[in-house]
Amino acid sequence: MNSKITKKIGNESGAVAIYVAILLPVLLMVAAFGIDINHVFGVRNELQNAADAAALAGAMELNDINGVLTVEDAKLEGERVAKLHSAGGQAVSEMVIQTGHWSNTTGIFTPSENDTQLENWQDIPGDLLDLDTNFINAVRAQTTRSDSPAFFAKIFGIDSLAVTNDAVAWVGFNELTVNYPYAICADTIGWDDNNDDVPDPECNVGSASNDRNNKDDDYDPTSETSMWTNLVQDEMCSEISTNANEMKELTATCGDGAWSLNKLEPTGATNGEVVPAFNNMYQCWENFRDNNGDIPWQLVLPVVDCDDSNTCPKLLGAIQVSIVWMIDQEGPNMDYVPTEMEHPSDPDAGTQAWTWRCDPLSEGQSPETCWAEFVDKFGLKDVSGDPAAYMKRSVYFMTTCMEAEPEGNSSFNPASKILAKYPKLVE
């Protein structure tokens, strides 16, 4: 009886040995590929880190300080940063850096060979610009390790594996970060405040804004041109008045502040005369000119719907302006007339700066003629569309869409018309 059982067990152990012999190659294959796949995933993660960093670094260099497209700089910086990373114990040496267009609507990156930006893109409504593949706003980085070594897979004749990964970094628009508490009325710069989704501010519009309450016979200089704002955007906006002490403190920043605001929300403001605030702003202007000479003072300012309210107007967006002149006190002889100022763009080419000059003491010239010429060359108009008058406590500025210095983080917010300084990974 026992001998029969022993014989049966022996027969079964022999069968198991046969099964093991049959399955062993399969088990070895699974183990080999399991180890190699785990290694591949590690390499892939390292390549993803390299691609992310390269895309972001390239996108940071996609536009220069004046918002001018610099494709070659973006590609070189992307390559440089990719090479700082390693994958599978080896420095990343295989990469492709592309510039092109990212659409938030379609979620698609379209590579482009263009090295100049889409002409007059500032005049294109935001929803259409998002779909225009000729508008360069993104960098794609692809990193590869074509010879990632295989280990156990070599048993089956597989010596190496190719691994690749990519990332797209997108440069959107400023997320409405302003740097001075002086709000521009939308109508003053041709902003379409009836279209909240795609406002379309005009570029290089010259305007005059005045901070006084008295009225002339034919022209009210305080009519909906600008407002002082305390930048308060909460349920207390309508209950907290914008007072002189508060504005004095806020305006002392001289453009070095940074306030992130929410589009279409009410913002605390006043359209009355605030002498301490204007005095601070004027002193900032004087300091800027002392340090920089006769060039415009650029600020990123909020744009509000002044028809909505004079204490809690709706914020429509933000725009960069070039302040080309300020007047503190009115003199009987127009003794503070500009004699030299850099124009932010060429009237013919639309991009290159040029310098205007006028000597009121030269033959045929006077303070009056220099002022008239200055107003004409910079296209400065009052709220009625007439040439801007020489007035005390006044700010003369141009909207400078072509010269907008990148600011803030990327968001899908074409209302600002200002390219973001910091890109965002979108793929």
MIDOSE-160080 format. One record per residue (C-alpha): residue number from 1; residue in one letter; x, y, z. Coordinates in pm, 1 decimal, m for minus. Example, Ala and Ser with C-alpha at 12.3 -4.5 7.8 and 13.67 -1.06 7.14 Angstrom:
2
+-----+------+----------+----------+----------+
:  nr : rest :        x :        y :        z :
+-----+------+----------+----------+----------+
:   1 :    a :   1230.0 :   m450.0 :    780.0 :
:   2 :    s :   1367.0 :   m106.0 :    714.0 :
+-----+------+----------+----------+----------+
This chain:
427
+-----+------+----------+----------+----------+
:  nr : rest :        x :        y :        z :
+-----+------+----------+----------+----------+
:   1 :    m :      0.0 :      0.0 :      0.0 :
:   2 :    n :    272.3 :    246.7 :     98.2 :
:   3 :    s :    474.7 :    158.3 :   m207.0 :
:   4 :    k :    178.8 :    251.0 :   m428.1 :
:   5 :    i :    145.2 :    590.5 :   m261.5 :
:   6 :    t :    517.6 :    657.6 :   m290.1 :
:   7 :    k :    508.0 :    566.0 :   m654.7 :
:   8 :    k :    213.7 :    802.8 :   m716.3 :
:   9 :    i :    388.3 :   1094.2 :   m544.1 :
:  10 :    g :    699.3 :   1029.2 :   m746.2 :
:  11 :    n :    497.3 :   1039.6 :  m1064.8 :
:  12 :    e :    339.0 :   1373.8 :   m962.3 :
:  13 :    s :    673.1 :   1532.0 :   m874.5 :
:  14 :    g :    793.3 :   1438.5 :  m1215.4 :
:  15 :    a :    493.6 :   1614.4 :  m1370.1 :
:  16 :    v :    565.7 :   1930.5 :  m1167.4 :
:  17 :    a :    921.8 :   1925.8 :  m1291.8 :
:  18 :    i :    792.8 :   1911.6 :  m1646.8 :
:  19 :    y :    559.6 :   2207.3 :  m1584.1 :
:  20 :    v :    841.3 :   2407.9 :  m1428.8 :
:  21 :    a :   1067.3 :   2331.3 :  m1723.0 :
:  22 :    i :    797.7 :   2449.6 :  m1963.9 :
:  23 :    l :    708.7 :   2767.1 :  m1769.4 :
:  24 :    l :   1059.7 :   2867.8 :  m1665.3 :
:  25 :    p :   1139.0 :   3063.8 :  m1985.7 :
:  26 :    v :    808.4 :   3247.2 :  m1952.4 :
:  27 :    l :    874.9 :   3328.4 :  m1586.8 :
:  28 :    l :   1223.8 :   3447.7 :  m1670.2 :
:  29 :    m :   1084.1 :   3665.4 :  m1949.7 :
:  30 :    v :    826.5 :   3821.6 :  m1716.5 :
:  31 :    a :   1090.7 :   3886.2 :  m1451.4 :
:  32 :    a :   1331.5 :   4030.8 :  m1707.3 :
:  33 :    f :   1078.5 :   4265.2 :  m1857.6 :
:  34 :    g :    947.5 :   4358.2 :  m1512.1 :
:  35 :    i :   1292.9 :   4476.8 :  m1406.9 :
:  36 :    d :   1356.2 :   4651.9 :  m1737.0 :
:  37 :    i :   1012.5 :   4816.2 :  m1744.2 :
:  38 :    n :   1068.5 :   4947.6 :  m1393.7 :
:  39 :    h :   1401.1 :   5092.0 :  m1511.4 :
:  40 :    v :   1234.1 :   5244.0 :  m1817.3 :
:  41 :    f :    973.3 :   5417.3 :  m1600.4 :
:  42 :    g :   1253.1 :   5563.6 :  m1389.6 :
:  43 :    v :   1430.5 :   5694.5 :  m1701.1 :
:  44 :    r :   1099.7 :   5825.7 :  m1834.6 :
:  45 :    n :   1036.8 :   6023.3 :  m1516.0 :
:  46 :    e :   1384.8 :   6173.7 :  m1535.2 :
:  47 :    l :   1327.6 :   6268.4 :  m1898.9 :
:  48 :    q :    995.5 :   6428.3 :  m1801.3 :
:  49 :    n :   1171.1 :   6641.6 :  m1541.4 :
:  50 :    a :   1423.7 :   6747.5 :  m1804.0 :
:  51 :    a :   1150.2 :   6828.4 :  m2057.5 :
:  52 :    d :    947.1 :   7026.7 :  m1801.8 :
:  53 :    a :   1246.7 :   7233.6 :  m1698.4 :
:  54 :    a :   1361.0 :   7289.5 :  m2058.7 :
:  55 :    a :   1015.6 :   7398.6 :  m2177.0 :
:  56 :    l :    973.4 :   7642.5 :  m1888.0 :
:  57 :    a :   1324.7 :   7782.1 :  m1930.1 :
:  58 :    g :   1275.0 :   7825.8 :  m2304.1 :
:  59 :    a :    938.4 :   7994.3 :  m2255.7 :
:  60 :    m :   1094.5 :   8235.8 :  m2006.6 :
:  61 :    e :   1318.2 :   8355.6 :  m2291.6 :
:  62 :    l :   1049.1 :   8355.4 :  m2561.1 :
:  63 :    n :    992.3 :   8730.2 :  m2523.1 :
:  64 :    d :   1236.6 :   8999.5 :  m2423.4 :
:  65 :    i :   1167.3 :   9275.9 :  m2170.5 :
:  66 :    n :    966.9 :   9469.3 :  m2430.9 :
:  67 :    g :    755.3 :   9172.7 :  m2535.8 :
:  68 :    v :    953.3 :   9117.9 :  m2860.0 :
:  69 :    l :    971.5 :   8756.5 :  m2977.6 :
:  70 :    t :   1316.4 :   8595.8 :  m2933.8 :
:  71 :    v :   1282.0 :   8243.4 :  m3074.1 :
:  72 :    e :   1652.3 :   8160.4 :  m3094.8 :
:  73 :    d :   1710.4 :   8260.4 :  m2732.6 :
:  74 :    a :   1422.6 :   8037.3 :  m2626.1 :
:  75 :    k :   1560.5 :   7734.8 :  m2809.5 :
:  76 :    l :   1915.9 :   7781.4 :  m2682.7 :
:  77 :    e :   1799.5 :   7822.1 :  m2322.3 :
:  78 :    g :   1577.6 :   7514.4 :  m2349.0 :
:  79 :    e :   1869.8 :   7306.1 :  m2475.8 :
:  80 :    r :   2102.8 :   7439.0 :  m2208.2 :
:  81 :    v :   1865.9 :   7351.2 :  m1925.4 :
:  82 :    a :   1783.0 :   7006.5 :  m2068.6 :
:  83 :    k :   2153.6 :   6917.3 :  m2070.6 :
:  84 :    l :   2175.9 :   6992.5 :  m1698.6 :
:  85 :    h :   1959.5 :   6686.2 :  m1630.2 :
:  86 :    s :   2040.4 :   6316.1 :  m1643.7 :
:  87 :    a :   1835.4 :   6010.4 :  m1734.1 :
:  88 :    g :   1941.5 :   5660.2 :  m1636.4 :
:  89 :    g :   2273.1 :   5784.5 :  m1503.1 :
:  90 :    q :   2364.4 :   5961.7 :  m1824.6 :
:  91 :    a :   2341.0 :   6333.3 :  m1910.0 :
:  92 :    v :   2052.0 :   6418.6 :  m2139.9 :
:  93 :    s :   2197.4 :   6482.4 :  m2484.4 :
:  94 :    e :   1905.6 :   6415.8 :  m2716.1 :
:  95 :    m :   1644.6 :   6688.6 :  m2723.7 :
:  96 :    v :   1424.4 :   6880.9 :  m2964.2 :
:  97 :    i :   1317.7 :   7232.4 :  m2866.3 :
:  98 :    q :   1035.8 :   7385.4 :  m3070.6 :
:  99 :    t :    851.2 :   7713.6 :  m3054.7 :
: 100 :    g :    494.0 :   7745.6 :  m3168.4 :
: 101 :    h :    134.8 :   7809.1 :  m3068.8 :
: 102 :    w :    m64.2 :   7659.9 :  m2781.4 :
: 103 :    s :   m442.2 :   7690.5 :  m2794.7 :
: 104 :    n :   m635.1 :   7682.2 :  m2468.3 :
: 105 :    t :   m949.2 :   7606.9 :  m2663.9 :
: 106 :    t :   m824.5 :   7298.1 :  m2848.4 :
: 107 :    g :   m543.8 :   7193.7 :  m2612.6 :
: 108 :    i :   m314.2 :   7148.3 :  m2913.3 :
: 109 :    f :     45.1 :   7267.9 :  m2964.8 :
: 110 :    t :    130.4 :   7361.4 :  m3324.1 :
: 111 :    p :    504.7 :   7398.9 :  m3396.6 :
: 112 :    s :    612.8 :   7695.1 :  m3607.1 :
: 113 :    e :    927.5 :   7804.3 :  m3788.1 :
: 114 :    n :    834.4 :   8172.5 :  m3754.7 :
: 115 :    d :   1095.8 :   8386.2 :  m3580.1 :
: 116 :    t :    886.2 :   8703.2 :  m3577.6 :
: 117 :    q :    559.8 :   8755.9 :  m3394.4 :
: 118 :    l :    220.5 :   8775.6 :  m3561.6 :
: 119 :    e :    182.1 :   9131.4 :  m3688.7 :
: 120 :    n :    m60.3 :   9351.7 :  m3494.1 :
: 121 :    w :   m157.2 :   9066.3 :  m3262.0 :
: 122 :    q :   m261.0 :   9320.8 :  m2999.8 :
: 123 :    d :   m550.0 :   9424.9 :  m3222.0 :
: 124 :    i :   m689.9 :   9070.5 :  m3252.6 :
: 125 :    p :   m970.4 :   8970.3 :  m3011.7 :
: 126 :    g :   m853.9 :   8718.1 :  m2754.1 :
: 127 :    d :  m1076.3 :   8427.5 :  m2863.2 :
: 128 :    l :   m948.6 :   8452.4 :  m3221.0 :
: 129 :    l :   m587.9 :   8496.8 :  m3110.2 :
: 130 :    d :   m613.6 :   8173.2 :  m2912.4 :
: 131 :    l :   m693.8 :   7986.5 :  m3235.4 :
: 132 :    d :   m439.2 :   8161.2 :  m3458.4 :
: 133 :    t :   m143.9 :   7925.3 :  m3499.4 :
: 134 :    n :     71.5 :   8211.3 :  m3630.2 :
: 135 :    f :     76.0 :   8366.1 :  m3282.3 :
: 136 :    i :    386.9 :   8226.3 :  m3110.8 :
: 137 :    n :    320.8 :   8174.2 :  m2740.3 :
: 138 :    a :    469.1 :   7839.2 :  m2635.1 :
: 139 :    v :    778.0 :   7617.7 :  m2623.8 :
: 140 :    r :    775.4 :   7239.7 :  m2659.4 :
: 141 :    a :   1069.4 :   7035.5 :  m2531.3 :
: 142 :    q :   1116.7 :   6668.7 :  m2620.9 :
: 143 :    t :   1387.9 :   6473.1 :  m2441.1 :
: 144 :    t :   1501.9 :   6125.1 :  m2543.1 :
: 145 :    r :   1730.2 :   5843.4 :  m2427.5 :
: 146 :    s :   1754.5 :   5618.7 :  m2734.0 :
: 147 :    d :   2000.4 :   5375.7 :  m2574.7 :
: 148 :    s :   1859.1 :   5311.0 :  m2230.2 :
: 149 :    p :   2029.7 :   4980.6 :  m2143.2 :
: 150 :    a :   1829.8 :   4661.2 :  m2103.0 :
: 151 :    f :   1931.0 :   4411.6 :  m1834.5 :
: 152 :    f :   1759.1 :   4075.3 :  m1828.4 :
: 153 :    a :   1593.8 :   4151.8 :  m2162.0 :
: 154 :    k :   1933.6 :   4094.0 :  m2321.3 :
: 155 :    i :   1864.4 :   3724.3 :  m2282.9 :
: 156 :    f :   1609.6 :   3768.0 :  m2559.7 :
: 157 :    g :   1830.8 :   3980.2 :  m2782.4 :
: 158 :    i :   1707.0 :   4321.6 :  m2662.5 :
: 159 :    d :   2017.2 :   4525.7 :  m2579.8 :
: 160 :    s :   1860.5 :   4870.1 :  m2529.1 :
: 161 :    l :   1529.9 :   5053.4 :  m2517.3 :
: 162 :    a :   1432.7 :   5397.4 :  m2653.2 :
: 163 :    v :   1255.3 :   5624.9 :  m2405.0 :
: 164 :    t :   1116.9 :   5972.2 :  m2476.6 :
: 165 :    n :    902.1 :   6236.1 :  m2309.5 :
: 166 :    d :    791.3 :   6591.1 :  m2378.0 :
: 167 :    a :    638.4 :   6902.8 :  m2223.0 :
: 168 :    v :    480.9 :   7227.5 :  m2341.3 :
: 169 :    a :    517.7 :   7558.7 :  m2156.0 :
: 170 :    w :    279.8 :   7837.4 :  m2252.6 :
: 171 :    v :    316.0 :   8212.9 :  m2215.5 :
: 172 :    g :    m29.6 :   8352.2 :  m2149.7 :
: 173 :    f :   m137.0 :   8696.2 :  m2043.2 :
: 174 :    n :    m84.2 :   8879.3 :  m1717.9 :
: 175 :    e :   m327.3 :   8760.3 :  m1452.9 :
: 176 :    l :   m423.3 :   9124.2 :  m1389.0 :
: 177 :    t :   m135.1 :   9228.9 :  m1168.3 :
: 178 :    v :   m108.0 :   9607.9 :  m1158.0 :
: 179 :    n :    172.6 :   9814.9 :  m1008.4 :
: 180 :    y :     10.1 :  10151.7 :   m935.6 :
: 181 :    p :   m327.9 :  10256.5 :   m787.2 :
: 182 :    y :   m427.8 :  10487.3 :  m1071.2 :
: 183 :    a :   m720.4 :  10348.4 :  m1272.1 :
: 184 :    i :   m785.1 :  10442.2 :  m1634.4 :
: 185 :    c :  m1143.1 :  10483.5 :  m1753.9 :
: 186 :    a :  m1215.5 :  10236.7 :  m2034.3 :
: 187 :    d :  m1364.5 :  10493.3 :  m2272.1 :
: 188 :    t :  m1048.6 :  10703.8 :  m2249.8 :
: 189 :    i :   m841.5 :  10439.9 :  m2431.0 :
: 190 :    g :  m1108.6 :  10296.8 :  m2661.5 :
: 191 :    w :  m1164.5 :   9985.4 :  m2450.9 :
: 192 :    d :  m1481.0 :   9802.6 :  m2552.5 :
: 193 :    d :  m1638.5 :   9781.5 :  m2208.2 :
: 194 :    n :  m1958.3 :   9641.7 :  m2359.7 :
: 195 :    n :  m1777.3 :   9318.1 :  m2436.0 :
: 196 :    d :  m1657.8 :   9171.3 :  m2107.2 :
: 197 :    d :  m1523.4 :   8853.1 :  m2264.4 :
: 198 :    v :  m1304.4 :   9004.2 :  m2535.1 :
: 199 :    p :  m1232.4 :   9372.4 :  m2470.2 :
: 200 :    d :  m1020.9 :   9531.7 :  m2739.8 :
: 201 :    p :   m822.4 :   9832.8 :  m2616.4 :
: 202 :    e :   m656.8 :  10046.4 :  m2879.9 :
: 203 :    c :   m279.6 :  10068.0 :  m2890.5 :
: 204 :    n :    m74.1 :  10387.7 :  m2884.5 :
: 205 :    v :   m366.9 :  10605.7 :  m2783.5 :
: 206 :    g :   m256.4 :  10937.7 :  m2637.0 :
: 207 :    s :   m466.1 :  11067.6 :  m2348.4 :
: 208 :    a :   m474.3 :  11334.9 :  m2081.4 :
: 209 :    s :   m601.6 :  11275.7 :  m1728.8 :
: 210 :    n :   m664.0 :  11558.2 :  m1484.1 :
: 211 :    d :   m697.5 :  11560.7 :  m1104.7 :
: 212 :    r :   m906.9 :  11865.2 :  m1023.7 :
: 213 :    n :  m1273.5 :  11945.7 :   m973.9 :
: 214 :    n :  m1308.0 :  12292.0 :  m1129.8 :
: 215 :    k :  m1465.0 :  12313.1 :  m1470.9 :
: 216 :    d :  m1371.5 :  12524.2 :  m1771.4 :
: 217 :    d :  m1637.4 :  12685.3 :  m1985.0 :
: 218 :    d :  m1621.0 :  12432.2 :  m2266.7 :
: 219 :    y :  m1437.7 :  12134.1 :  m2117.3 :
: 220 :    d :  m1461.0 :  11939.6 :  m1796.6 :
: 221 :    p :  m1114.4 :  11781.8 :  m1755.2 :
: 222 :    t :  m1237.0 :  11546.1 :  m1483.5 :
: 223 :    s :  m1498.8 :  11381.7 :  m1708.8 :
: 224 :    e :  m1438.2 :  11010.4 :  m1683.8 :
: 225 :    t :  m1067.1 :  10987.8 :  m1761.6 :
: 226 :    s :   m922.5 :  10822.2 :  m1452.3 :
: 227 :    m :   m979.4 :  10743.6 :  m1086.2 :
: 228 :    w :   m765.4 :  10687.8 :   m779.9 :
: 229 :    t :   m822.7 :  10334.1 :   m649.7 :
: 230 :    n :   m752.2 :  10170.0 :   m313.9 :
: 231 :    l :   m758.3 :   9831.9 :   m493.3 :
: 232 :    v :  m1016.6 :   9693.4 :   m248.6 :
: 233 :    q :  m1221.6 :   9417.5 :   m414.3 :
: 234 :    d :  m1456.4 :   9265.6 :   m159.2 :
: 235 :    e :  m1809.8 :   9303.8 :    m30.6 :
: 236 :    m :  m1700.2 :   9614.7 :    161.1 :
: 237 :    c :  m1601.8 :   9800.6 :   m157.4 :
: 238 :    s :  m1911.2 :  10020.3 :   m162.4 :
: 239 :    e :  m1888.8 :  10086.8 :    211.5 :
: 240 :    i :  m1519.2 :  10177.9 :    240.0 :
: 241 :    s :  m1439.2 :  10514.9 :     86.7 :
: 242 :    t :  m1104.2 :  10581.2 :    m77.4 :
: 243 :    n :   m952.2 :  10845.1 :    151.4 :
: 244 :    a :   m656.5 :  11076.8 :    107.0 :
: 245 :    n :   m435.5 :  10915.8 :    373.8 :
: 246 :    e :   m485.4 :  10572.4 :    223.8 :
: 247 :    m :   m406.7 :  10695.8 :   m127.4 :
: 248 :    k :   m100.6 :  10882.6 :     m3.2 :
: 249 :    e :     42.6 :  10558.1 :    130.8 :
: 250 :    l :    m43.7 :  10352.3 :   m177.8 :
: 251 :    t :     93.9 :  10602.8 :   m428.0 :
: 252 :    a :    428.7 :  10626.3 :   m249.4 :
: 253 :    t :    526.1 :  10291.0 :   m410.1 :
: 254 :    c :    627.6 :  10466.2 :   m735.1 :
: 255 :    g :    532.1 :  10164.1 :   m945.1 :
: 256 :    d :    716.1 :   9912.3 :   m730.2 :
: 257 :    g :    394.8 :   9766.3 :   m588.2 :
: 258 :    a :    215.7 :   9456.9 :   m713.7 :
: 259 :    w :   m156.7 :   9398.7 :   m667.2 :
: 260 :    s :   m338.0 :   9099.4 :   m814.2 :
: 261 :    l :   m696.9 :   9183.2 :   m899.9 :
: 262 :    n :  m1002.6 :   8992.5 :  m1017.6 :
: 263 :    k :  m1155.3 :   9082.8 :  m1349.9 :
: 264 :    l :  m1517.1 :   9209.1 :  m1355.4 :
: 265 :    e :  m1529.9 :   9263.7 :   m979.5 :
: 266 :    p :  m1602.5 :   9608.9 :   m827.5 :
: 267 :    t :  m1293.2 :   9801.3 :   m715.8 :
: 268 :    g :  m1280.3 :  10078.5 :   m457.7 :
: 269 :    a :  m1214.1 :  10418.0 :   m620.8 :
: 270 :    t :  m1276.5 :  10790.6 :   m622.0 :
: 271 :    n :  m1279.9 :  11029.6 :   m917.0 :
: 272 :    g :  m1234.5 :  11338.0 :   m700.4 :
: 273 :    e :   m924.5 :  11544.6 :   m639.3 :
: 274 :    v :   m673.3 :  11372.8 :   m407.3 :
: 275 :    v :   m385.5 :  11618.5 :   m380.0 :
: 276 :    p :   m154.5 :  11402.0 :   m159.8 :
: 277 :    a :   m185.4 :  11114.9 :   m405.7 :
: 278 :    f :   m110.0 :  11332.3 :   m706.6 :
: 279 :    n :    183.5 :  11495.2 :   m527.8 :
: 280 :    n :    330.6 :  11149.9 :   m463.1 :
: 281 :    m :    278.3 :  11043.9 :   m821.4 :
: 282 :    y :    435.7 :  11363.7 :   m948.3 :
: 283 :    q :    738.4 :  11315.4 :   m721.5 :
: 284 :    c :    771.5 :  10958.9 :   m851.8 :
: 285 :    w :    770.1 :  11101.1 :  m1204.6 :
: 286 :    e :   1040.1 :  11352.1 :  m1117.6 :
: 287 :    n :   1253.0 :  11082.7 :   m953.8 :
: 288 :    f :   1211.1 :  10859.0 :  m1256.3 :
: 289 :    r :   1326.8 :  11133.1 :  m1492.2 :
: 290 :    d :   1623.3 :  11217.6 :  m1270.5 :
: 291 :    n :   1734.6 :  10854.6 :  m1284.4 :
: 292 :    n :   1642.2 :  10765.3 :  m1642.3 :
: 293 :    g :   1634.4 :  11082.9 :  m1848.9 :
: 294 :    d :   1373.6 :  11175.7 :  m2106.4 :
: 295 :    i :   1206.3 :  10840.3 :  m2155.5 :
: 296 :    p :    845.2 :  10745.3 :  m2075.3 :
: 297 :    w :    759.7 :  10609.1 :  m1732.2 :
: 298 :    q :    586.7 :  10274.9 :  m1783.6 :
: 299 :    l :    318.8 :  10157.5 :  m1543.6 :
: 300 :    v :     68.1 :   9871.6 :  m1547.5 :
: 301 :    l :   m264.5 :  10027.6 :  m1454.0 :
: 302 :    p :   m613.2 :   9891.5 :  m1392.2 :
: 303 :    v :   m886.5 :   9970.1 :  m1644.6 :
: 304 :    v :  m1231.1 :  10034.2 :  m1496.4 :
: 305 :    d :  m1581.4 :  10106.2 :  m1620.5 :
: 306 :    c :  m1620.9 :  10464.0 :  m1499.3 :
: 307 :    d :  m1982.1 :  10471.9 :  m1618.5 :
: 308 :    d :  m2058.5 :  10189.6 :  m1376.9 :
: 309 :    s :  m1980.1 :  10376.6 :  m1053.0 :
: 310 :    n :  m1752.7 :  10652.1 :   m926.4 :
: 311 :    t :  m1682.8 :  10473.9 :   m596.4 :
: 312 :    c :  m1694.6 :  10104.4 :   m689.2 :
: 313 :    p :  m1642.3 :  10067.9 :  m1067.5 :
: 314 :    k :  m1613.1 :   9727.8 :  m1232.1 :
: 315 :    l :  m1257.6 :   9621.4 :  m1317.3 :
: 316 :    l :  m1233.4 :   9537.3 :  m1687.9 :
: 317 :    g :   m865.0 :   9454.8 :  m1714.2 :
: 318 :    a :   m517.9 :   9606.4 :  m1704.7 :
: 319 :    i :   m298.0 :   9779.0 :  m1957.0 :
: 320 :    q :     53.6 :   9913.6 :  m1968.1 :
: 321 :    v :     88.3 :  10284.2 :  m2032.9 :
: 322 :    s :    380.8 :  10512.7 :  m2102.1 :
: 323 :    i :    354.4 :  10837.6 :  m1909.0 :
: 324 :    v :    518.1 :  11096.2 :  m2132.9 :
: 325 :    w :    456.4 :  11405.8 :  m1921.7 :
: 326 :    m :    310.4 :  11532.9 :  m1595.8 :
: 327 :    i :    230.7 :  11887.0 :  m1483.6 :
: 328 :    d :    205.6 :  11984.4 :  m1118.9 :
: 329 :    q :    126.9 :  12355.9 :  m1108.0 :
: 330 :    e :     14.6 :  12571.0 :  m1394.8 :
: 331 :    g :    246.5 :  12865.2 :  m1470.9 :
: 332 :    p :    146.0 :  13183.0 :  m1650.9 :
: 333 :    n :    427.4 :  13135.5 :  m1902.9 :
: 334 :    m :    394.2 :  12757.8 :  m1948.9 :
: 335 :    d :    732.7 :  12719.8 :  m1780.2 :
: 336 :    y :    716.4 :  12341.4 :  m1754.6 :
: 337 :    v :    681.5 :  12250.0 :  m2119.8 :
: 338 :    p :    866.0 :  11935.3 :  m2240.0 :
: 339 :    t :   1164.5 :  11989.6 :  m2468.6 :
: 340 :    e :   1266.7 :  11626.6 :  m2528.4 :
: 341 :    m :   1096.3 :  11288.0 :  m2492.0 :
: 342 :    e :   1136.7 :  10942.7 :  m2641.1 :
: 343 :    h :    832.3 :  10830.4 :  m2839.1 :
: 344 :    p :    749.1 :  10465.5 :  m2764.3 :
: 345 :    s :    690.0 :  10370.2 :  m3127.6 :
: 346 :    d :    764.0 :  10483.2 :  m3480.5 :
: 347 :    p :    450.8 :  10624.0 :  m3651.0 :
: 348 :    d :    550.9 :  10451.3 :  m3975.4 :
: 349 :    a :    699.7 :  10119.4 :  m3863.1 :
: 350 :    g :    498.2 :  10088.7 :  m3543.0 :
: 351 :    t :    781.6 :   9939.9 :  m3339.7 :
: 352 :    q :   1099.2 :  10149.3 :  m3321.4 :
: 353 :    a :   1133.0 :  10426.8 :  m3069.5 :
: 354 :    w :   1235.0 :  10776.1 :  m3173.8 :
: 355 :    t :   1306.2 :  11098.3 :  m2986.9 :
: 356 :    w :   1108.6 :  11420.0 :  m3014.3 :
: 357 :    r :   1285.4 :  11751.1 :  m2941.4 :
: 358 :    c :   1186.1 :  12115.3 :  m2931.4 :
: 359 :    d :   1375.8 :  12422.4 :  m2807.7 :
: 360 :    p :   1132.5 :  12694.6 :  m2693.9 :
: 361 :    l :   1415.4 :  12950.6 :  m2702.9 :
: 362 :    s :   1511.2 :  12890.7 :  m3066.2 :
: 363 :    e :   1390.8 :  13113.0 :  m3348.6 :
: 364 :    g :   1030.7 :  13057.3 :  m3440.6 :
: 365 :    q :    961.8 :  12852.9 :  m3128.7 :
: 366 :    s :    798.2 :  12928.0 :  m2794.9 :
: 367 :    p :    661.0 :  12730.1 :  m2501.4 :
: 368 :    e :    321.1 :  12742.8 :  m2671.9 :
: 369 :    t :    449.9 :  12608.5 :  m3003.9 :
: 370 :    c :    656.4 :  12335.7 :  m2833.3 :
: 371 :    w :    352.4 :  12224.6 :  m2634.7 :
: 372 :    a :    135.1 :  12215.2 :  m2946.4 :
: 373 :    e :    400.8 :  12014.0 :  m3131.3 :
: 374 :    f :    445.8 :  11774.5 :  m2837.5 :
: 375 :    v :     72.0 :  11714.1 :  m2815.7 :
: 376 :    d :     53.9 :  11655.5 :  m3190.3 :
: 377 :    k :    353.1 :  11417.4 :  m3212.7 :
: 378 :    f :    231.6 :  11204.8 :  m2921.0 :
: 379 :    g :   m131.8 :  11221.5 :  m3026.8 :
: 380 :    l :   m247.9 :  11347.1 :  m2688.4 :
: 381 :    k :   m619.3 :  11422.8 :  m2675.2 :
: 382 :    d :   m866.1 :  11514.9 :  m2406.7 :
: 383 :    v :  m1190.1 :  11333.1 :  m2336.5 :
: 384 :    s :  m1363.0 :  11535.7 :  m2608.9 :
: 385 :    g :  m1108.6 :  11430.3 :  m2871.4 :
: 386 :    d :   m945.5 :  11773.2 :  m2890.4 :
: 387 :    p :   m569.4 :  11831.5 :  m2849.5 :
: 388 :    a :   m480.8 :  11804.5 :  m2481.1 :
: 389 :    a :   m456.0 :  12135.9 :  m2300.8 :
: 390 :    y :   m173.4 :  12244.6 :  m2071.0 :
: 391 :    m :   m332.4 :  12199.3 :  m1726.3 :
: 392 :    k :   m216.4 :  12177.5 :  m1368.7 :
: 393 :    r :   m218.5 :  11840.9 :  m1191.6 :
: 394 :    s :   m241.0 :  11646.5 :  m1517.4 :
: 395 :    v :   m102.1 :  11319.0 :  m1646.9 :
: 396 :    y :    m30.7 :  11270.0 :  m2018.5 :
: 397 :    f :     15.0 :  10913.1 :  m2131.0 :
: 398 :    m :     m1.0 :  10666.1 :  m2418.7 :
: 399 :    t :   m128.8 :  10311.1 :  m2412.2 :
: 400 :    t :    168.6 :  10102.7 :  m2517.9 :
: 401 :    c :     42.4 :   9762.0 :  m2624.9 :
: 402 :    m :    347.7 :   9716.2 :  m2850.1 :
: 403 :    e :    586.4 :   9789.5 :  m2564.2 :
: 404 :    a :    415.7 :   9595.9 :  m2283.7 :
: 405 :    e :    679.1 :   9454.1 :  m2051.3 :
: 406 :    p :    588.8 :   9096.2 :  m1948.2 :
: 407 :    e :    436.4 :   9087.5 :  m1599.3 :
: 408 :    g :    287.7 :   8830.0 :  m1359.5 :
: 409 :    n :    183.7 :   8468.9 :  m1412.2 :
: 410 :    s :     26.3 :   8315.1 :  m1721.7 :
: 411 :    s :   m350.1 :   8299.4 :  m1742.8 :
: 412 :    f :   m600.3 :   8290.2 :  m2025.8 :
: 413 :    n :   m676.1 :   8657.7 :  m1989.5 :
: 414 :    p :   m635.5 :   8851.6 :  m2315.3 :
: 415 :    a :   m814.3 :   9142.1 :  m2150.2 :
: 416 :    s :   m483.3 :   9256.3 :  m2003.1 :
: 417 :    k :   m305.7 :   9276.7 :  m2340.7 :
: 418 :    i :     17.2 :   9223.5 :  m2145.8 :
: 419 :    l :    221.1 :   8906.7 :  m2194.0 :
: 420 :    a :    290.3 :   8718.3 :  m1873.0 :
: 421 :    k :    642.5 :   8707.1 :  m1739.9 :
: 422 :    y :    615.2 :   8354.4 :  m1600.7 :
: 423 :    p :    509.2 :   8065.8 :  m1829.1 :
: 424 :    k :    289.6 :   7774.1 :  m1730.0 :
: 425 :    l :    322.0 :   7402.1 :  m1805.2 :
: 426 :    v :     15.6 :   7294.3 :  m2001.7 :
: 427 :    e :    121.9 :   6953.7 :  m2133.7 :
+-----+------+----------+----------+----------+
